[in-house]
Amino acid sequence: MTTSTLTTKGQTTIPKEIRDYLGVKPQERLAFEIEAGQVVLRRASRSFAELAGSLKGSIPRASKQAEREGARAARLHKYVVKGP
């Protein structure tokens, strides 16, 4: 059994053995749940916003110049007056 001390602010250090087992790193979220009268510590599931940018697509990213040109073309297209 591994133990940890609770500070006056209600904080504690998760022992390295437990952090390694959970696969958590600094700034990651943890979930505490009460199950059958015991507290269970889990790695919190990531929100959709946290996952943004974590997947690589098969289409290469556009350069900043290409992005600017695309945005400019879209703005021009929006304001072009169409004839009869």
Summary of the structure (lengths in Angstrom):
residues: 84
radius of gyration: 24.6
end to end distance: 80.6
largest distance: 80.6
contacts: 110
relative contact order: 0.09
helix: 32%
strand: 14%
